[in-house]
Amino acid sequence: MVSKPIGKDPTQAMLHTQKELFDAYEAVGHLWLTRVKSEVDLWSELATRLATTRSAPEAIGACQETVAQRVRMAAEDGQRLIDEWQEITGIVTRSLSEGRPTAST
């Protein structure tokens, strides 16, 4: 039989964890919504630039700059996914380890 830690109500702990996860998901959702908007802005800007170009080299340059920016955004997306995964995993890990005895050496 596992004893309940003093002052730790399992229901309250579960509610706290759910709130933490909800807050994390809400923040992540907001960040990704902002990210999608930046992607739309990036490609809209390219379309505007292409509409006003006067030469093929100018158009190619605009495309190269946009693709380079998109590659940077993809790298940032990857790092953001890793950071978010670590945050969510940390919340779940803490919730699972609460109230459990720690290993001793």
C-alpha positions, 0 to 999 in steps of 0.5 A: 500500500502506497501512503499518500504524502501529507498535504497531497490530495490526489484530486487536487494534484490531478487538477493542478496537473490538468491546469498546467497542461491546459495552460501549456497547450494554450500557450503552444496553440497561440505560438503556432497560430502566430507562426502560421500568420508569419508564414502567410505574411512571408508568402504574401510578401513574396507575391507582392514583390514578384508583382513589382519585379522588372527582371528575372534576376530580381524575381529569382533574388526575391524567391531565394530570399523568401526560401532562405527565410522559410528555411530559417523558420523551419529550423525555429519550428524544429527547436520550438517543437523540441522545447514544447515537447520537453515542457509537456513531458516535464509536466507529465513526469512531475505529476507521475512522480509526485507522491512516489518514494525516490530511490536512495543509494 
